[in-house]
Amino acid sequence: MRLQAPQFQALFTPGLRSVAELFEKKNYELRIAGGAVRDLLSGVTPQDIDFATTATPAEMKEMFTAAGVRLINNKGEKHGTITARLHEQNFEITTLRIDVVTDGRHAEVEFTTDWHKDAERRDLTVNSMFLGLDGTLYDFFNGYEDLKNKKIRFVGKATERIQEDYLRILRYFRFYGRIAEKPGDHESNTLQAVKENAKGLAGISGERIWVELKKILLGNHVNHLVQLMYELDIAQYIGLPLDGNLEEFARVTKNIQNLSPKPMTVLTSLFKGKDDVTNLDLRLKISKEEKNLGLFLVKHRQELTRAQGPEPLRPYQDFLMDSREANTNSKIFELLKYQGEEELLREMQEWTVPSFPVSGHDLRRMGVSSGKEIGAALQQLREEWKKSGYHMDKEELLSCLKKL
């Protein structure tokens, strides 16, 4: 087939036209590779575009240098990737390659000019396609058919692909959550291969696992996929608690469906206590902000809840006003999502934190001179102000002070 979609035509910037001309002049083949092809075939504009070529890194460097093109970031060169900058745009172009040695984490590669061999070393059929710059699709493993049928399959034998890089287990889950139409539509031999190789995830760095896990948590079918992680013995190798609270997880994933939660908000529902957050951090090296959010939710999810009566938002507002910590409001937003309080979340997001109308200067003018007394009086007035629902103004508060 030949693709002519508007998303594809939009890729042809002055930069890409210049790159294409250089490759054509030298008779090197250049095609769009992997995820960008999958996105284009799904009618989505790709965020990142990777290119593949028959030219070696040395040939590309020579060609670009002769044309006066700037090359940046030579870190990817030993894996065959050259990054060229033209017309304020970066182009990441990788030589076709085959894996010579793999250890479940990294691969030693050898360059090739065989497109089929390069496609063969990719993880999933939907990620193994190439697209010529004329729109011709090169699809060696029925990736387009799988994409149309919303099927996620490994290229070739699942066991072999997984053993080349155990992180592919989580990539399988991530793309399942992104592409599959319904939960439970897996091939039994794929799940068998995942279960038999789950232990391999123990050797994968926490940072790499966390990148994939966060995307799974924000995708579709997340409840199904995490339950599956427990069934297939994956959870223990990626920092999740052995006795994760799957009932709470099922309840919370329903609550937060349309509320754009942070990944940590979803994940915390598996945790029974703060030790689970600490263990996750030890394994995955999560950020300080993510760890603090997890600890906050575990601590407050049960007692910080809506009030009965006409002011359901009051407990959250009071908590925010009493808090001395940064980012408390964003943590409260996540707590409301966790609790499925969509209406209260909207109100809380629209609520402006009022500023306390009385200062130490006001008290000095009234004759209160000692610092200790000023502090105590301000605290008492804050309590009165809080009781009024933050409505009392300066005059009312100061006359209240006279009574006190």
C-alpha positions as CSV (number, residue, x, y, z in Angstrom):
1,M,0.0,0.0,0.0
2,R,1.0,3.6,-0.4
3,L,0.2,6.1,2.4
4,Q,-0.9,9.6,1.4
5,A,-2.5,10.8,4.7
6,P,-2.3,14.5,5.6
7,Q,-0.2,13.6,8.7
8,F,2.3,12.0,6.4
9,Q,2.4,15.0,4.0
10,A,2.9,17.4,6.9
11,L,6.3,15.7,7.8
12,F,7.9,17.1,4.6
13,T,9.5,20.2,6.1
14,P,12.3,22.0,4.4
15,G,14.7,20.0,6.7
16,L,13.3,16.6,5.7
17,R,13.4,17.6,2.0
18,S,17.0,18.5,2.3
19,V,17.9,15.3,4.1
20,A,16.0,13.2,1.5
21,E,17.9,14.9,-1.4
22,L,21.3,14.2,0.2
23,F,20.5,10.5,0.6
24,E,19.0,10.2,-2.9
25,K,22.1,11.8,-4.4
26,K,24.3,9.2,-2.8
27,N,21.9,6.3,-3.6
28,Y,21.4,5.4,0.1
29,E,17.9,4.3,1.0
30,L,16.1,6.2,3.8
31,R,12.8,5.2,5.4
32,I,10.8,6.2,8.4
33,A,11.0,3.5,11.0
34,G,9.1,2.0,14.0
35,G,6.7,3.9,16.2
36,A,6.3,6.8,13.8
37,V,5.0,4.4,11.1
38,R,2.6,2.9,13.5
39,D,1.2,6.3,14.5
40,L,0.9,7.5,10.9
41,L,-1.0,4.3,10.0
42,S,-3.3,5.0,12.9
43,G,-4.0,8.6,11.7
44,V,-1.9,10.1,14.5
45,T,0.8,12.8,14.0
46,P,4.0,11.2,15.5
47,Q,5.8,13.1,18.2
48,D,9.2,11.7,17.4
49,I,10.4,10.4,14.0
50,D,13.2,7.8,13.7
51,F,14.7,7.1,10.3
52,A,16.5,4.0,9.1
53,T,19.0,3.8,6.3
54,T,21.4,1.5,4.4
55,A,24.2,4.0,4.9
56,T,26.8,3.3,7.6
57,P,27.5,5.9,10.3
58,A,30.8,6.6,8.6
59,E,29.1,7.1,5.2
60,M,26.5,9.4,6.8
61,K,29.1,11.5,8.6
62,E,31.1,11.9,5.4
63,M,28.0,12.9,3.4
64,F,26.8,15.4,6.0
65,T,30.2,16.9,6.6
66,A,30.8,17.4,2.9
67,A,27.4,19.2,2.6
68,G,28.2,21.4,5.6
69,V,25.5,19.9,7.8
70,R,25.9,20.2,11.6
71,L,26.1,16.9,13.5
72,I,25.1,16.8,17.1
73,N,25.2,14.3,20.0
74,N,27.6,11.5,19.0
75,K,26.5,9.3,21.9
76,G,24.4,7.0,19.6
77,E,27.1,6.5,17.0
78,K,28.3,3.1,18.3
79,H,24.7,1.8,17.9
80,G,24.6,3.3,14.4
81,T,22.7,6.5,15.1
82,I,23.7,9.8,13.6
83,T,21.8,13.0,14.5
84,A,22.0,15.8,11.9
85,R,20.5,19.3,12.3
86,L,19.0,21.0,9.3
87,H,16.7,24.0,9.2
88,E,16.4,24.1,13.0
89,Q,15.3,20.5,13.1
90,N,17.1,17.4,14.4
91,F,17.0,14.2,12.3
92,E,17.9,10.9,14.1
93,I,19.0,8.4,11.5
94,T,20.1,4.8,12.3
95,T,21.9,2.3,10.1
96,L,20.1,-1.0,9.6
97,R,21.5,-3.5,12.1
98,I,21.3,-7.0,13.4
99,D,21.9,-8.1,17.0
100,V,25.0,-10.2,17.3
101,V,25.0,-10.8,21.1
102,T,22.2,-9.9,23.5
103,D,22.3,-10.4,27.3
104,G,18.7,-9.5,28.2
105,R,19.6,-5.8,28.7
106,H,21.9,-4.6,25.9
107,A,22.8,-5.8,22.4
108,E,26.0,-5.8,20.4
109,V,25.0,-4.9,16.9
110,E,26.4,-5.4,13.4
111,F,25.4,-3.1,10.5
112,T,23.5,-4.6,7.5
113,T,21.7,-3.4,4.4
114,D,18.9,-6.0,4.8
115,W,15.6,-4.3,5.8
116,H,14.0,-7.7,6.7
117,K,16.8,-8.5,9.1
118,D,16.4,-5.2,10.9
119,A,12.7,-5.6,11.2
120,E,13.3,-9.1,12.6
121,R,15.2,-7.7,15.7
122,R,12.4,-5.3,16.7
123,D,10.0,-6.1,19.5
124,L,6.4,-6.0,18.3
125,T,4.9,-6.4,14.8
126,V,3.2,-3.0,15.0
127,N,6.6,-1.5,15.7
128,S,8.5,-3.4,13.0
129,M,7.3,-1.5,9.8
130,F,9.1,1.0,7.6
131,L,7.6,3.7,5.4
132,G,9.4,5.0,2.3
133,L,9.4,8.7,1.7
134,D,7.1,8.1,-1.3
135,G,4.5,6.6,1.1
136,T,5.3,2.9,0.3
137,L,4.8,0.6,3.3
138,Y,7.3,-2.1,4.0
139,D,5.8,-4.6,6.4
140,F,7.5,-8.0,6.8
141,F,5.5,-9.3,9.8
142,N,1.9,-8.3,9.2
143,G,2.2,-5.3,11.5
144,Y,-0.4,-3.3,9.6
145,E,-2.9,-6.2,9.8
146,D,-2.3,-6.5,13.5
147,L,-2.7,-2.7,13.9
148,K,-6.0,-2.8,12.1
149,N,-7.2,-5.8,14.2
150,K,-5.8,-4.1,17.4
151,K,-3.6,-7.2,18.1
152,I,-0.4,-7.0,20.0
153,R,2.1,-9.7,19.0
154,F,5.9,-10.2,19.2
155,V,7.9,-10.4,16.0
156,G,8.6,-14.1,15.5
157,K,8.9,-16.1,18.7
158,A,7.9,-14.3,21.9
159,T,10.5,-16.1,24.0
160,E,13.4,-15.1,21.8
161,R,12.3,-11.4,21.6
162,I,11.8,-11.2,25.4
163,Q,15.2,-12.8,26.1
164,E,16.9,-10.2,23.9
165,D,15.7,-7.5,26.3
166,Y,13.4,-8.4,29.2
167,L,12.0,-4.9,29.3
168,R,10.0,-6.0,26.3
169,I,7.6,-7.7,28.7
170,L,6.5,-4.2,29.9
171,R,6.5,-2.8,26.4
172,Y,4.1,-5.6,25.4
173,F,1.8,-4.4,28.3
174,R,2.2,-0.8,27.4
175,F,1.2,-1.2,23.8
176,Y,-1.6,-3.6,24.7
177,G,-3.0,-0.7,26.8
178,R,-2.6,1.7,24.0
179,I,-3.9,-0.4,21.0
180,A,-5.9,-3.4,22.1
181,E,-9.7,-2.9,22.1
182,K,-10.6,-5.0,25.1
183,P,-8.9,-6.6,28.0
184,G,-8.0,-10.3,27.9
185,D,-7.3,-10.6,24.2
186,H,-3.8,-12.2,24.5
187,E,-2.3,-15.2,22.8
188,S,-1.8,-18.0,25.3
189,N,1.8,-18.7,24.1
190,T,2.7,-15.0,24.6
191,L,1.5,-15.0,28.2
192,Q,3.3,-18.3,28.8
193,A,6.6,-16.8,27.4
194,V,6.0,-13.7,29.7
195,K,5.5,-15.9,32.8
196,E,8.6,-18.1,32.1
197,N,10.8,-15.0,31.6
198,A,9.4,-12.6,34.2
199,K,12.4,-13.2,36.5
200,G,14.6,-11.5,33.8
201,L,13.1,-8.2,34.8
202,A,15.1,-8.4,38.1
203,G,18.2,-7.5,36.1
204,I,16.6,-4.4,34.4
205,S,17.4,-1.0,35.9
206,G,14.6,0.6,37.9
207,E,14.7,3.8,35.8
208,R,13.9,1.9,32.6
209,I,11.1,-0.1,34.3
210,W,9.6,3.1,35.8
211,V,9.4,4.8,32.4
212,E,7.4,1.9,31.0
213,L,5.3,1.3,34.1
214,K,4.1,5.0,34.2
215,K,2.9,4.7,30.6
216,I,1.0,1.5,31.5
217,L,-0.6,3.2,34.4
218,L,-2.0,6.0,32.2
219,G,-3.1,3.7,29.4
220,N,-6.3,1.7,28.8
221,H,-7.1,-1.7,30.5
222,V,-4.8,-0.7,33.4
223,N,-6.7,-2.8,36.0
224,H,-6.6,-5.9,33.7
225,L,-2.9,-5.4,33.0
226,V,-1.8,-5.0,36.6
227,Q,-3.9,-8.0,37.7
228,L,-2.1,-9.9,35.0
229,M,1.3,-8.7,36.3
230,Y,0.4,-10.5,39.6
231,E,-0.9,-13.6,37.8
232,L,2.3,-13.9,35.7
233,D,4.7,-13.3,38.7
234,I,6.0,-10.0,37.3
235,A,5.0,-7.7,40.2
236,Q,7.7,-8.9,42.6
237,Y,10.5,-8.1,40.1
238,I,9.4,-4.5,39.4
239,G,9.1,-3.1,43.0
240,L,5.3,-3.8,43.5
241,P,4.2,-5.2,46.8
242,L,3.8,-9.0,46.9
243,D,0.4,-8.7,48.6
244,G,-0.8,-5.7,46.5
245,N,-4.4,-4.5,47.3
246,L,-6.0,-5.5,44.0
247,E,-9.5,-4.8,45.1
248,E,-8.6,-1.2,46.0
249,F,-6.7,-0.9,42.7
250,A,-9.8,-2.0,40.8
251,R,-12.0,0.5,42.6
252,V,-9.6,3.4,42.2
253,T,-8.9,2.8,38.5
254,K,-12.6,3.1,38.0
255,N,-12.7,6.3,40.0
256,I,-10.0,8.1,38.0
257,Q,-11.0,7.1,34.5
258,N,-11.6,10.6,33.2
259,L,-9.6,12.6,35.7
260,S,-6.0,12.6,34.3
261,P,-4.3,11.3,37.4
262,K,-0.6,11.1,37.9
263,P,0.9,7.6,37.6
264,M,1.7,7.5,41.3
265,T,-1.9,8.3,42.2
266,V,-3.0,5.2,40.4
267,L,-0.2,3.0,41.7
268,T,-0.7,4.0,45.4
269,S,-4.0,2.2,45.5
270,L,-2.0,-1.1,45.5
271,F,-0.2,-0.1,48.6
272,K,-1.2,-0.9,52.2
273,G,1.3,1.3,53.9
274,K,4.3,3.6,53.7
275,D,6.7,0.7,53.5
276,D,5.3,-0.2,50.1
277,V,6.2,3.4,48.9
278,T,9.7,3.1,50.3
279,N,10.3,-0.3,48.6
280,L,9.0,1.0,45.3
281,D,11.5,3.9,45.6
282,L,14.4,1.5,46.4
283,R,13.7,-0.5,43.3
284,L,12.6,2.1,40.8
285,K,14.4,5.3,42.0
286,I,11.2,7.4,41.7
287,S,11.5,11.2,42.1
288,K,11.2,12.9,45.4
289,E,7.9,14.5,44.3
290,E,6.5,11.1,43.3
291,K,7.6,9.5,46.6
292,N,6.0,12.4,48.7
293,L,2.7,12.0,46.8
294,G,2.6,8.3,47.4
295,L,3.3,8.9,51.2
296,F,0.7,11.6,51.3
297,L,-2.0,9.5,49.7
298,V,-1.3,6.4,51.9
299,K,-1.5,8.6,55.0
300,H,-4.6,10.7,54.2
301,R,-6.8,8.7,51.8
302,Q,-9.0,7.4,54.6
303,E,-9.4,10.2,57.1
304,L,-9.3,13.2,54.8
305,T,-12.7,12.9,53.1
306,R,-15.7,15.0,52.2
307,A,-17.7,16.5,55.1
308,Q,-21.4,15.7,55.6
309,G,-23.6,18.7,55.2
310,P,-23.5,21.9,53.1
311,E,-19.7,22.3,53.0
312,P,-18.3,19.0,51.7
313,L,-15.0,20.7,50.6
314,R,-14.2,22.1,54.1
315,P,-11.9,19.4,55.3
316,Y,-9.7,19.7,52.2
317,Q,-9.7,23.5,52.5
318,D,-8.8,23.4,56.2
319,F,-6.0,21.0,55.5
320,L,-4.6,23.2,52.8
321,M,-4.8,26.3,55.0
322,D,-3.1,24.5,57.9
323,S,-0.3,23.0,55.8
324,R,3.1,24.5,55.7
325,E,4.4,22.2,52.9
326,A,4.8,23.2,49.3
327,N,2.6,21.6,46.6
328,T,-0.1,20.6,49.1
329,N,-2.9,21.8,46.7
330,S,-1.7,19.5,43.9
331,K,-1.5,16.6,46.4
332,I,-5.1,17.3,47.4
333,F,-6.2,17.4,43.8
334,E,-4.6,13.9,43.4
335,L,-6.4,12.7,46.6
336,L,-9.7,13.9,45.2
337,K,-9.1,12.0,42.0
338,Y,-8.1,8.9,44.0
339,Q,-11.4,9.2,45.8
340,G,-13.4,9.7,42.6
341,E,-14.7,13.1,43.8
342,E,-15.0,14.7,40.4
343,E,-17.3,17.5,41.5
344,L,-15.3,18.4,44.5
345,L,-12.1,18.3,42.4
346,R,-13.6,20.9,40.1
347,E,-14.6,23.1,43.0
348,M,-11.2,22.8,44.7
349,Q,-9.4,23.7,41.5
350,E,-11.6,26.8,41.1
351,W,-11.2,27.8,44.8
352,T,-8.7,30.6,45.5
353,V,-6.8,30.3,48.7
354,P,-7.8,33.4,50.7
355,S,-5.1,35.4,52.5
356,F,-5.4,35.9,56.2
357,P,-6.5,39.6,56.7
358,V,-4.7,40.4,60.0
359,S,-0.9,40.9,60.5
360,G,1.4,41.5,63.5
361,H,1.4,45.2,62.6
362,D,-2.4,45.4,63.2
363,L,-1.9,43.8,66.7
364,R,0.9,46.2,67.6
365,R,-1.3,49.1,66.7
366,M,-3.8,47.7,69.2
367,G,-1.2,47.7,71.9
368,V,0.0,44.0,71.8
369,S,3.7,44.4,72.1
370,S,5.4,41.1,73.0
371,G,6.3,38.7,70.1
372,K,5.0,35.7,72.1
373,E,1.6,37.4,72.6
374,I,1.3,38.4,69.0
375,G,2.0,34.9,67.9
376,A,-0.6,33.4,70.2
377,A,-3.2,36.1,69.3
378,L,-2.6,35.5,65.5
379,Q,-3.1,31.8,66.1
380,Q,-6.4,32.3,67.9
381,L,-7.6,34.7,65.2
382,R,-6.7,32.2,62.5
383,E,-8.9,29.6,64.3
384,E,-11.8,32.1,64.4
385,W,-11.3,32.9,60.7
386,K,-11.2,29.2,59.9
387,K,-14.5,28.6,61.8
388,S,-16.2,31.4,59.7
389,G,-15.3,29.5,56.5
390,Y,-12.5,32.2,55.9
391,H,-15.2,34.9,55.5
392,M,-14.4,37.2,58.5
393,D,-12.7,40.4,57.5
394,K,-10.0,42.4,59.4
395,E,-12.5,44.5,61.4
396,E,-14.5,41.5,62.5
397,L,-11.4,39.6,63.5
398,L,-10.0,42.6,65.5
399,S,-13.2,43.2,67.3
400,C,-13.2,39.4,68.1
401,L,-9.7,39.9,69.6
402,K,-11.1,42.5,72.0
403,K,-13.7,39.9,73.2
404,L,-11.0,37.2,73.5
